[in-house]
Amino acid sequence: MSSSSSVPPVIPGASAKLRKFPCAECGADVVWNPGAASLKCPYCGAKKDVPKAPGEVTERPIEEALKGATDLGWGMARKAVSCRGCGATTTFDAGLSASRCAFCGAPSVVEAPPSATMVRPAGVLPFRVDRNAATGTFRQWLSSLWFRPDDLSEKSALSELKGVYVPFWTFDAATHSAWTADAGFDYQVEVQVEENGQVHTRYETRTRWEPAEGVLEHFFDDVPVPASKGLPLDLARAIEPFPTLDLIPYEPSYLSGFLAEEYAVGPKEALASAQQRMTGELYAACGREVPGDRFRDLQVRTAWSGLACKNGLFPVWIAAYQYAGKPYRFLVNGVTGKTDGHAPWSWVKIGLAIAAAVLLFIIVSAIAG
């Protein structure tokens, strides 16, 4: 893909003008510097404080959020590419180019027009973990893997570690759950059994079942739902939690030098995902309320109130690569440093290990015999 492109026009409805961040000393673009919590010129090292956006990031009632966003676009000039593999649309500083998808490592990315309806983030969690720390964690993870292909390190280097702001929705909800279940109470009984002509006494566990019911009140605060096409839900949850209380009002300066994915999931779809997650947690919590040793036929009926949400960008370092035609990823939470990742198995190594274990067993058995 060509590295040159016309600057996208100002998106209709955007309340901020497109911006760049020139260095006052040499004129180059300054970028966000996680370690120093400021903008820093990668050429001369000059630093620049990030302007503070007014206000704070607060939840909106779900009815208001479902009506649609009032602020659209990034508020700065950014280019966009769409991945033909995972479908993620990633943006980056104007004047740069991208040849691989940051989320899946696929080389099939094409330039995409700027979205005129993209939700502008209300807040952002700036990167605190810098590239060197994230890269060190990635290398340590690679070296700790067992039963992996010998060329994994080489293949995983196809796509360098990238800092990506991933879009998220977070939801609040007050819940009132009424539950019913059969509560089981275990007890022991003596049983006479005959073995080899002799009668023995043994104890067996029996369960007495009784009806039970109760009520559980629970408030959910900032349940996160990724609004991403490129980040799998299981990996997103694996690097939780994100410190959502530290969300600050969105300011385009924080994106300088980093990738940012466009919102691919709206509030209605995200709410359904959040309620599904909350419902599962409520079921487990109600199960813990049932008296006795076990339960069955647990029924939970939940009333929802106070539904509210906010949206923001969460920082993630991603090492994405393709191996044997499948995408694999390693993630680092850009605030806390928590990690998780997927890597392919070497079935040859696993097979050899099993064969060696069987051979050892045969040798030991022969010696013992």
Secondary structure, 3 states (H helix, E strand, C coil): CCCCCCCCCCCCCCCCCCCCCECCCCCCECEEECCCCEEECCCCCCEECCCCCCCCCCCEEHHHHHCCCCCECCCCCEEEEEECCCCCEEEEECCCCCCCCCCCCCCCEEEECCCCCCECCCEECCCCCCHHHHHHHHHHHHHCCCCCCCCHHHHHCCCCCEEEEEEEEEEEEEEEEEEEEEEEEEEEEEEEEEECCEEEEEEEEEEEEEEEEEEEEEEEEEEEEECCCCCCHHHHHHCCCCCHHHCEECCHHHHCCCEEECCCCCHHHHHHHHHHHHHHHHHHHHHHHCCCCEEEEEEEEEEEEEEEEEEEEEEEEEEEEEECCEEEEEEEECCCCCEEECCCCCHHHHHHHHHHHHHHHHHHHHHHC
